[in-house]
Amino acid sequence: MNKNHLVLVAAVFLIVASGMGYYLTETGLTLATGNTTIVDMADRNLTVPSPITKVLSTSPTATVIVYMVAPETLLAFNYETTTEEQEYMPGPYKGLPSVGGWYGAQSGSYEQFISMDPQVVLESVAVSNSTSSSTHAATTSTLNERQRKFGSIPVVAVDDNSNVTTVNPSIEFIGKLLGKEDQAKKLTDYNTRIQKEVTDVVSTIPESEKVTVYYAEGSTGLQTEPSGSVHGQLIDLCGGKNVADVQLQGGTGKTEVSMEQILKWDPEVIITTEPTFYKGIYGNSSWSSVSAVKNKRVYLSPQSPFKWFDRPTGANLIMGVPWVAKILYPDKFQNLSLVSEVKNFYSEFYHYDLGDDEVKNILEESGMDSSMIN
């Protein structure tokens, strides 16, 4: 082949490559940066950078999904992570700052977000539930306000993903947005499988045989959530009978209750996300006559890197599904290997390879006895 033919072939090759979104560098072909048009989950047409390598979210629910499917793109969390939360967090992410946000805390700063130079900002909005005109108007108003304040940085609407049973579309959307469809599919497949395994069993439990559960919030345990609350959703999903006979609240929840009410409800199981409360309950005489305390059935949600049971709500609760099922009905879930589930989940979605001792430590510190750990 003569020199002219080589030049012609090279030119044709570069034209084809450029049409596929690549450009030539000294080290070879590299994916070109540019823009692409997407339709977000509020059905808005947006132009966003491509590929996206720097992301911020205005709430923890979307932030957790980004951490699971594309952690290298995440610029910050929405709150300061604790030492406990960082225990099983890979090194690069322990140093991520807190940027606040607009959710329960309403602690976001537009200036701080902008200073971190994200390519997109994810905004969680109640898209799937916005059937009323007033809700739709509020969603549109929020998105417009965010976009006005963020200027040229695209604000991408993501359906509110607080409920573990309906979070899959949001995972799929974020996966596609960040070019991580395969990782997102692994997560949605896992979520679908583990929920089916649990609900297939608990759906056969008669109402009269369901375990009664109290969700203890706050350092004293005297705040809670009733059935139907997103904050206690795993009790309902895993076949527990939530004893809290209180009115469902919006917002941050946390209904105040009295010790007298708890004694009257006398739950068989207590679940908490509060280490301070958990550490003190067995030595607290006020709680000593409660069945859950007498029978050593008080459980603390694992904390790292995100709580398995609540706060935040969302995709992090996927790991909580088999854990709650196992603590409520250990006899019915003898074949469910939590050790295997935890190791696989952390490796795939929290990017941390747990040793056997670490898995055992996580489960034992949650209050599980050796008979539950397999």
C-alpha positions as a Markdown table, in Angstrom:
| # | Residue | x | y | z |
|---|---|---|---|---|
| 1 | Met | 0.0 | 0.0 | 0.0 |
| 2 | Asn | 1.5 | 3.3 | -1.0 |
| 3 | Lys | 1.7 | 6.5 | 1.1 |
| 4 | Asn | -1.4 | 8.1 | -0.5 |
| 5 | His | -3.5 | 5.1 | 0.2 |
| 6 | Leu | -2.3 | 5.1 | 3.9 |
| 7 | Val | -3.3 | 8.7 | 4.2 |
| 8 | Leu | -6.7 | 8.0 | 2.7 |
| 9 | Val | -7.4 | 5.1 | 5.0 |
| 10 | Ala | -6.3 | 7.1 | 8.0 |
| 11 | Ala | -8.6 | 10.0 | 7.1 |
| 12 | Val | -11.6 | 7.7 | 6.6 |
| 13 | Phe | -10.8 | 6.0 | 10.0 |
| 14 | Leu | -10.7 | 9.3 | 11.8 |
| 15 | Ile | -14.0 | 10.5 | 10.2 |
| 16 | Val | -15.7 | 7.3 | 11.3 |
| 17 | Ala | -14.2 | 7.6 | 14.8 |
| 18 | Ser | -15.3 | 11.2 | 15.2 |
| 19 | Gly | -18.8 | 10.2 | 14.2 |
| 20 | Met | -18.8 | 7.7 | 17.0 |
| 21 | Gly | -17.8 | 10.4 | 19.5 |
| 22 | Tyr | -14.0 | 9.8 | 19.7 |
| 23 | Tyr | -11.0 | 12.0 | 19.0 |
| 24 | Leu | -7.3 | 11.3 | 18.5 |
| 25 | Thr | -4.7 | 12.0 | 21.2 |
| 26 | Glu | -1.0 | 11.2 | 21.4 |
| 27 | Thr | -1.9 | 8.0 | 23.2 |
| 28 | Gly | -4.7 | 6.9 | 20.9 |
| 29 | Leu | -8.5 | 7.3 | 20.6 |
| 30 | Thr | -10.3 | 8.9 | 23.5 |
| 31 | Leu | -14.1 | 9.4 | 24.1 |
| 32 | Ala | -14.9 | 12.9 | 23.2 |
| 33 | Thr | -16.5 | 15.3 | 25.6 |
| 34 | Gly | -19.5 | 17.2 | 24.4 |
| 35 | Asn | -23.2 | 17.6 | 25.1 |
| 36 | Thr | -26.2 | 15.3 | 24.8 |
| 37 | Thr | -30.0 | 15.8 | 25.1 |
| 38 | Ile | -31.9 | 13.8 | 27.7 |
| 39 | Val | -35.4 | 13.6 | 29.1 |
| 40 | Asp | -35.3 | 13.7 | 32.8 |
| 41 | Met | -37.8 | 12.1 | 35.2 |
| 42 | Ala | -40.0 | 15.2 | 35.2 |
| 43 | Asp | -40.3 | 14.8 | 31.4 |
| 44 | Arg | -38.2 | 17.8 | 30.7 |
| 45 | Asn | -35.8 | 18.0 | 27.7 |
| 46 | Leu | -32.3 | 19.0 | 29.0 |
| 47 | Thr | -28.9 | 19.4 | 27.5 |
| 48 | Val | -26.2 | 17.9 | 29.7 |
| 49 | Pro | -22.4 | 17.3 | 29.3 |
| 50 | Ser | -21.3 | 13.9 | 28.0 |
| 51 | Pro | -19.7 | 12.0 | 29.6 |
| 52 | Ile | -20.7 | 13.2 | 33.1 |
| 53 | Thr | -17.9 | 12.8 | 35.6 |
| 54 | Lys | -18.8 | 15.3 | 38.4 |
| 55 | Val | -22.1 | 15.1 | 40.2 |
| 56 | Leu | -23.9 | 16.6 | 43.2 |
| 57 | Ser | -27.3 | 15.8 | 44.5 |
| 58 | Thr | -29.6 | 18.0 | 46.6 |
| 59 | Ser | -30.7 | 15.1 | 48.8 |
| 60 | Pro | -29.2 | 11.9 | 50.3 |
| 61 | Thr | -31.6 | 9.6 | 48.4 |
| 62 | Ala | -30.1 | 10.3 | 45.0 |
| 63 | Thr | -26.6 | 10.7 | 46.5 |
| 64 | Val | -26.7 | 7.1 | 47.8 |
| 65 | Ile | -27.6 | 5.8 | 44.3 |
| 66 | Val | -24.7 | 7.7 | 42.7 |
| 67 | Tyr | -22.4 | 6.3 | 45.4 |
| 68 | Met | -23.6 | 2.8 | 44.5 |
| 69 | Val | -23.5 | 3.0 | 40.7 |
| 70 | Ala | -20.8 | 5.6 | 39.9 |
| 71 | Pro | -18.9 | 6.6 | 43.1 |
| 72 | Glu | -16.0 | 8.1 | 41.2 |
| 73 | Thr | -18.4 | 10.9 | 39.9 |
| 74 | Leu | -19.6 | 12.0 | 43.4 |
| 75 | Leu | -18.2 | 15.3 | 44.6 |
| 76 | Ala | -19.8 | 15.4 | 48.1 |
| 77 | Phe | -22.3 | 14.0 | 50.5 |
| 78 | Asn | -25.3 | 15.9 | 51.9 |
| 79 | Tyr | -24.2 | 15.6 | 55.5 |
| 80 | Glu | -21.1 | 15.0 | 57.6 |
| 81 | Thr | -20.4 | 11.3 | 57.7 |
| 82 | Thr | -19.5 | 9.9 | 61.1 |
| 83 | Thr | -16.6 | 7.7 | 62.1 |
| 84 | Glu | -19.1 | 4.8 | 62.3 |
| 85 | Glu | -20.4 | 5.5 | 58.8 |
| 86 | Gln | -16.9 | 5.7 | 57.4 |
| 87 | Glu | -15.8 | 2.3 | 58.9 |
| 88 | Tyr | -16.6 | 0.3 | 55.7 |
| 89 | Met | -16.2 | 3.2 | 53.3 |
| 90 | Pro | -13.2 | 3.0 | 50.8 |
| 91 | Gly | -10.5 | 5.6 | 51.5 |
| 92 | Pro | -11.2 | 8.0 | 48.6 |
| 93 | Tyr | -14.8 | 8.6 | 49.8 |
| 94 | Lys | -14.0 | 9.1 | 53.5 |
| 95 | Gly | -12.7 | 12.5 | 52.6 |
| 96 | Leu | -15.7 | 13.7 | 50.6 |
| 97 | Pro | -17.0 | 17.0 | 52.1 |
| 98 | Ser | -20.6 | 17.7 | 53.1 |
| 99 | Val | -22.4 | 20.1 | 50.8 |
| 100 | Gly | -25.8 | 20.1 | 52.6 |
| 101 | Gly | -28.9 | 20.0 | 50.5 |
| 102 | Trp | -32.6 | 20.7 | 50.3 |
| 103 | Tyr | -34.5 | 17.8 | 52.0 |
| 104 | Gly | -35.4 | 17.5 | 55.7 |
| 105 | Ala | -32.4 | 19.5 | 56.7 |
| 106 | Gln | -32.8 | 22.4 | 54.2 |
| 107 | Ser | -29.1 | 23.2 | 54.6 |
| 108 | Gly | -28.0 | 23.7 | 51.1 |
| 109 | Ser | -26.0 | 26.7 | 49.9 |
| 110 | Tyr | -26.2 | 27.5 | 46.2 |
| 111 | Glu | -22.8 | 29.2 | 46.4 |
| 112 | Gln | -21.2 | 26.1 | 47.9 |
| 113 | Phe | -22.7 | 23.8 | 45.3 |
| 114 | Ile | -21.6 | 26.0 | 42.4 |
| 115 | Ser | -18.0 | 26.4 | 43.9 |
| 116 | Met | -17.6 | 22.6 | 43.6 |
| 117 | Asp | -18.1 | 22.9 | 39.8 |
| 118 | Pro | -20.5 | 20.0 | 39.2 |
| 119 | Gln | -21.5 | 19.2 | 35.7 |
| 120 | Val | -25.1 | 18.4 | 36.8 |
| 121 | Val | -27.1 | 18.7 | 40.0 |
| 122 | Leu | -29.7 | 16.0 | 40.7 |
| 123 | Glu | -32.9 | 17.1 | 42.3 |
| 124 | Ser | -35.2 | 14.6 | 43.9 |
| 125 | Val | -38.9 | 15.4 | 43.2 |
| 126 | Ala | -42.2 | 13.6 | 43.7 |
| 127 | Val | -42.7 | 12.9 | 40.0 |
| 128 | Ser | -44.6 | 9.5 | 40.3 |
| 129 | Asn | -46.9 | 10.9 | 42.9 |
| 130 | Ser | -47.6 | 14.3 | 41.3 |
| 131 | Thr | -51.1 | 13.4 | 40.0 |
| 132 | Ser | -52.7 | 16.6 | 41.4 |
| 133 | Ser | -52.2 | 19.9 | 39.7 |
| 134 | Ser | -51.0 | 21.5 | 42.9 |
| 135 | Thr | -48.3 | 18.9 | 43.4 |
| 136 | His | -47.2 | 19.2 | 39.8 |
| 137 | Ala | -47.1 | 23.0 | 40.1 |
| 138 | Ala | -45.0 | 22.7 | 43.2 |
| 139 | Thr | -42.6 | 20.3 | 41.5 |
| 140 | Thr | -42.2 | 22.6 | 38.5 |
| 141 | Ser | -41.7 | 25.6 | 40.7 |
| 142 | Thr | -39.0 | 23.9 | 42.7 |
| 143 | Leu | -37.2 | 22.8 | 39.5 |
| 144 | Asn | -37.4 | 26.3 | 38.0 |
| 145 | Glu | -36.1 | 27.9 | 41.2 |
| 146 | Arg | -33.2 | 25.5 | 41.4 |
| 147 | Gln | -32.3 | 26.0 | 37.7 |
| 148 | Arg | -32.5 | 29.8 | 38.1 |
| 149 | Lys | -30.1 | 29.7 | 41.1 |
| 150 | Phe | -27.7 | 27.2 | 39.5 |
| 151 | Gly | -27.5 | 29.1 | 36.3 |
| 152 | Ser | -25.8 | 27.2 | 33.5 |
| 153 | Ile | -25.4 | 24.0 | 35.6 |
| 154 | Pro | -28.2 | 21.6 | 34.4 |
| 155 | Val | -30.6 | 20.6 | 37.2 |
| 156 | Val | -31.8 | 17.0 | 36.5 |
| 157 | Ala | -35.0 | 15.8 | 38.0 |
| 158 | Val | -35.0 | 12.4 | 39.6 |
| 159 | Asp | -38.1 | 10.8 | 40.9 |
| 160 | Asp | -38.2 | 10.8 | 44.7 |
| 161 | Asn | -36.6 | 7.5 | 45.5 |
| 162 | Ser | -37.3 | 7.1 | 49.2 |
| 163 | Asn | -39.4 | 3.9 | 48.9 |
| 164 | Val | -37.3 | 0.8 | 48.4 |
| 165 | Thr | -40.2 | -0.9 | 46.6 |
| 166 | Thr | -40.3 | 1.8 | 43.9 |
| 167 | Val | -36.7 | 2.9 | 43.7 |
| 168 | Asn | -35.7 | 0.8 | 40.7 |
| 169 | Pro | -36.7 | 3.4 | 38.0 |
| 170 | Ser | -34.6 | 6.0 | 39.7 |
| 171 | Ile | -31.6 | 3.7 | 39.9 |
| 172 | Glu | -32.0 | 2.9 | 36.2 |
| 173 | Phe | -32.3 | 6.6 | 35.2 |
| 174 | Ile | -29.2 | 7.6 | 37.2 |
| 175 | Gly | -27.3 | 4.6 | 35.8 |
| 176 | Lys | -28.1 | 5.6 | 32.2 |
| 177 | Leu | -27.4 | 9.3 | 32.9 |
| 178 | Leu | -23.9 | 8.4 | 34.2 |
| 179 | Gly | -23.1 | 5.7 | 31.6 |
| 180 | Lys | -23.4 | 2.9 | 34.2 |
| 181 | Glu | -26.4 | 1.0 | 33.0 |
| 182 | Asp | -24.8 | -2.4 | 33.8 |
| 183 | Gln | -24.0 | -1.5 | 37.4 |
| 184 | Ala | -27.5 | 0.0 | 37.8 |
| 185 | Lys | -29.1 | -3.3 | 36.4 |
| 186 | Lys | -27.1 | -5.3 | 38.9 |
| 187 | Leu | -28.5 | -3.2 | 41.7 |
| 188 | Thr | -32.1 | -3.3 | 40.5 |
| 189 | Asp | -31.9 | -7.1 | 39.9 |
| 190 | Tyr | -30.6 | -7.6 | 43.4 |
| 191 | Asn | -33.4 | -5.4 | 44.8 |
| 192 | Thr | -36.1 | -7.3 | 42.9 |
| 193 | Arg | -34.7 | -10.7 | 43.9 |
| 194 | Ile | -34.2 | -10.0 | 47.6 |
| 195 | Gln | -37.7 | -8.4 | 48.0 |
| 196 | Lys | -39.3 | -11.4 | 46.2 |
| 197 | Glu | -37.5 | -13.9 | 48.4 |
| 198 | Val | -38.7 | -12.1 | 51.5 |
| 199 | Thr | -42.2 | -11.3 | 50.5 |
| 200 | Asp | -42.8 | -14.8 | 49.2 |
| 201 | Val | -42.3 | -16.0 | 52.7 |
| 202 | Val | -43.9 | -13.3 | 54.8 |
| 203 | Ser | -47.0 | -13.3 | 52.6 |
| 204 | Thr | -47.8 | -16.8 | 54.0 |
| 205 | Ile | -47.7 | -15.6 | 57.7 |
| 206 | Pro | -51.2 | -15.3 | 59.2 |
| 207 | Glu | -51.9 | -11.9 | 60.7 |
| 208 | Ser | -52.3 | -13.5 | 64.1 |
| 209 | Glu | -48.7 | -14.8 | 64.0 |
| 210 | Lys | -47.0 | -11.6 | 62.8 |
| 211 | Val | -44.3 | -10.2 | 65.1 |
| 212 | Thr | -45.1 | -6.9 | 66.8 |
| 213 | Val | -42.4 | -4.2 | 66.3 |
| 214 | Tyr | -41.6 | -0.8 | 67.7 |
| 215 | Tyr | -39.2 | 1.5 | 65.9 |
| 216 | Ala | -37.4 | 3.5 | 68.5 |
| 217 | Glu | -36.1 | 6.9 | 67.4 |
| 218 | Gly | -34.1 | 9.5 | 69.3 |
| 219 | Ser | -31.5 | 9.1 | 72.1 |
| 220 | Thr | -34.3 | 8.1 | 74.5 |
| 221 | Gly | -36.3 | 5.9 | 72.1 |
| 222 | Leu | -39.4 | 8.0 | 72.7 |
| 223 | Gln | -40.0 | 9.0 | 69.1 |
| 224 | Thr | -41.4 | 6.7 | 66.5 |
| 225 | Glu | -43.1 | 6.1 | 63.1 |
| 226 | Pro | -46.4 | 4.3 | 62.4 |
| 227 | Ser | -47.2 | 1.8 | 59.8 |
| 228 | Gly | -47.2 | 3.5 | 56.4 |
| 229 | Ser | -44.4 | 5.8 | 57.2 |
| 230 | Val | -41.5 | 5.8 | 54.7 |
| 231 | His | -39.2 | 5.8 | 57.7 |
| 232 | Gly | -40.5 | 2.5 | 59.0 |
| 233 | Gln | -41.2 | 0.9 | 55.7 |
| 234 | Leu | -39.1 | -2.2 | 56.2 |
| 235 | Ile | -41.3 | -3.3 | 59.1 |
| 236 | Asp | -44.3 | -3.3 | 56.8 |
| 237 | Leu | -42.4 | -4.9 | 53.9 |
| 238 | Cys | -40.9 | -7.7 | 56.0 |
| 239 | Gly | -44.2 | -8.7 | 57.6 |
| 240 | Gly | -43.9 | -7.0 | 61.0 |
| 241 | Lys | -46.8 | -5.5 | 62.8 |
| 242 | Asn | -45.9 | -1.9 | 63.7 |
| 243 | Val | -47.4 | -1.3 | 67.2 |
| 244 | Ala | -47.2 | 2.5 | 67.0 |
| 245 | Asp | -50.8 | 3.7 | 67.1 |
| 246 | Val | -50.0 | 7.3 | 66.2 |
| 247 | Gln | -50.9 | 9.6 | 63.4 |
| 248 | Leu | -48.7 | 9.5 | 60.3 |
| 249 | Gln | -46.7 | 12.7 | 59.9 |
| 250 | Gly | -45.1 | 14.2 | 56.9 |
| 251 | Gly | -41.7 | 15.8 | 56.7 |
| 252 | Thr | -39.2 | 14.4 | 59.1 |
| 253 | Gly | -41.7 | 12.3 | 61.0 |
| 254 | Lys | -40.5 | 11.4 | 64.6 |
| 255 | Thr | -43.8 | 11.4 | 66.5 |
| 256 | Glu | -43.3 | 11.8 | 70.3 |
| 257 | Val | -44.7 | 9.0 | 72.4 |
| 258 | Ser | -44.7 | 8.2 | 76.1 |
| 259 | Met | -43.2 | 5.3 | 78.0 |
| 260 | Glu | -46.7 | 4.4 | 79.1 |
| 261 | Gln | -47.8 | 4.0 | 75.5 |
| 262 | Ile | -44.8 | 1.7 | 74.8 |
| 263 | Leu | -45.5 | -0.4 | 77.8 |
| 264 | Lys | -49.1 | -0.8 | 76.7 |
| 265 | Trp | -48.0 | -1.8 | 73.1 |
| 266 | Asp | -45.4 | -4.2 | 74.6 |
| 267 | Pro | -43.6 | -5.0 | 71.3 |
| 268 | Glu | -41.9 | -8.3 | 70.7 |
| 269 | Val | -39.1 | -6.6 | 68.7 |
| 270 | Ile | -37.5 | -3.1 | 68.9 |
| 271 | Ile | -35.5 | -1.7 | 66.0 |
| 272 | Thr | -33.4 | 1.5 | 66.3 |
| 273 | Thr | -30.9 | 3.4 | 64.3 |
| 274 | Glu | -29.6 | 5.2 | 67.5 |
| 275 | Pro | -26.4 | 3.8 | 69.0 |
| 276 | Thr | -26.8 | 5.8 | 72.2 |
| 277 | Phe | -30.3 | 4.4 | 72.8 |
| 278 | Tyr | -29.2 | 0.9 | 71.9 |
| 279 | Lys | -26.2 | 0.9 | 74.3 |
| 280 | Gly | -28.4 | 1.9 | 77.2 |
| 281 | Ile | -31.6 | 0.1 | 76.8 |
| 282 | Tyr | -30.7 | -3.2 | 78.6 |
| 283 | Gly | -29.6 | -1.2 | 81.7 |
| 284 | Asn | -32.7 | 1.1 | 81.7 |
| 285 | Ser | -35.2 | 0.0 | 84.3 |
| 286 | Ser | -38.0 | 1.9 | 82.4 |
| 287 | Trp | -37.7 | -0.5 | 79.5 |
| 288 | Ser | -37.0 | -3.7 | 81.5 |
| 289 | Ser | -40.6 | -5.0 | 81.4 |
| 290 | Val | -41.0 | -4.7 | 77.6 |
| 291 | Ser | -41.1 | -8.1 | 76.0 |
| 292 | Ala | -38.4 | -7.1 | 73.4 |
| 293 | Val | -36.0 | -6.1 | 76.2 |
| 294 | Lys | -36.8 | -9.2 | 78.4 |
| 295 | Asn | -36.2 | -11.5 | 75.4 |
| 296 | Lys | -33.1 | -9.7 | 74.1 |
| 297 | Arg | -34.8 | -8.8 | 70.8 |
| 298 | Val | -33.6 | -5.2 | 70.4 |
| 299 | Tyr | -31.7 | -4.5 | 67.2 |
| 300 | Leu | -29.5 | -1.6 | 66.0 |
| 301 | Ser | -29.4 | -0.9 | 62.3 |
| 302 | Pro | -25.8 | -1.2 | 60.9 |
| 303 | Gln | -24.5 | 2.2 | 60.2 |
| 304 | Ser | -21.7 | 2.0 | 57.6 |
| 305 | Pro | -21.5 | 3.4 | 55.0 |
| 306 | Phe | -25.3 | 4.1 | 55.2 |
| 307 | Lys | -27.9 | 2.9 | 57.7 |
| 308 | Trp | -29.7 | -0.2 | 56.6 |
| 309 | Phe | -33.1 | 0.8 | 58.1 |
| 310 | Asp | -33.7 | 4.5 | 57.9 |
| 311 | Arg | -32.3 | 8.0 | 57.5 |
| 312 | Pro | -31.5 | 8.2 | 54.7 |
| 313 | Thr | -34.3 | 6.3 | 53.1 |
| 314 | Gly | -33.9 | 4.9 | 49.6 |
| 315 | Ala | -31.6 | 2.4 | 47.9 |
| 316 | Asn | -29.5 | 1.9 | 51.1 |
| 317 | Leu | -32.5 | 0.1 | 52.6 |
| 318 | Ile | -32.1 | -2.7 | 50.1 |
| 319 | Met | -29.5 | -4.3 | 52.3 |
| 320 | Gly | -31.9 | -3.9 | 55.2 |
| 321 | Val | -34.6 | -6.1 | 53.7 |
| 322 | Pro | -33.0 | -9.4 | 54.4 |
| 323 | Trp | -31.6 | -8.1 | 57.8 |
| 324 | Val | -35.1 | -7.1 | 59.0 |
| 325 | Ala | -36.7 | -10.3 | 57.7 |
| 326 | Lys | -34.1 | -12.4 | 59.5 |
| 327 | Ile | -34.5 | -10.6 | 62.9 |
| 328 | Leu | -38.3 | -10.8 | 62.7 |
| 329 | Tyr | -38.6 | -14.4 | 61.6 |
| 330 | Pro | -35.3 | -16.2 | 62.1 |
| 331 | Asp | -37.0 | -19.6 | 61.9 |
| 332 | Lys | -38.6 | -18.9 | 58.6 |
| 333 | Phe | -35.4 | -17.5 | 57.0 |
| 334 | Gln | -32.9 | -20.2 | 58.1 |
| 335 | Asn | -31.9 | -20.7 | 54.5 |
| 336 | Leu | -31.2 | -17.0 | 53.9 |
| 337 | Ser | -27.4 | -16.5 | 54.4 |
| 338 | Leu | -26.9 | -13.0 | 55.6 |
| 339 | Val | -23.1 | -13.4 | 55.6 |
| 340 | Ser | -23.2 | -14.2 | 51.9 |
| 341 | Glu | -25.7 | -11.4 | 51.1 |
| 342 | Val | -23.8 | -8.8 | 53.1 |
| 343 | Lys | -20.4 | -9.7 | 51.6 |
| 344 | Asn | -21.8 | -9.6 | 48.0 |
| 345 | Phe | -23.8 | -6.4 | 48.5 |
| 346 | Tyr | -20.9 | -4.5 | 50.0 |
| 347 | Ser | -18.5 | -5.7 | 47.3 |
| 348 | Glu | -20.8 | -4.9 | 44.4 |
| 349 | Phe | -22.5 | -1.7 | 45.6 |
| 350 | Tyr | -20.4 | -0.2 | 48.5 |
| 351 | His | -17.1 | -1.0 | 46.8 |
| 352 | Tyr | -15.7 | -2.6 | 49.9 |
| 353 | Asp | -14.6 | -6.2 | 50.3 |
| 354 | Leu | -15.5 | -7.4 | 53.7 |
| 355 | Gly | -13.7 | -10.1 | 55.5 |
| 356 | Asp | -15.6 | -12.9 | 57.3 |
| 357 | Asp | -14.7 | -11.3 | 60.7 |
| 358 | Glu | -16.0 | -7.9 | 59.5 |
| 359 | Val | -19.3 | -9.4 | 58.4 |
| 360 | Lys | -19.7 | -11.2 | 61.7 |
| 361 | Asn | -18.8 | -8.0 | 63.5 |
| 362 | Ile | -21.5 | -6.0 | 61.6 |
| 363 | Leu | -24.2 | -8.6 | 62.4 |
| 364 | Glu | -23.3 | -9.2 | 66.0 |
| 365 | Glu | -23.1 | -5.4 | 66.7 |
| 366 | Ser | -26.6 | -5.1 | 65.3 |
| 367 | Gly | -27.9 | -7.4 | 68.1 |
| 368 | Met | -28.1 | -10.7 | 66.2 |
| 369 | Asp | -27.1 | -13.8 | 68.1 |
| 370 | Ser | -25.0 | -16.6 | 66.6 |
| 371 | Ser | -28.0 | -18.7 | 65.6 |
| 372 | Met | -29.1 | -16.0 | 63.2 |
| 373 | Ile | -25.7 | -15.5 | 61.5 |
| 374 | Asn | -25.0 | -18.0 | 58.7 |
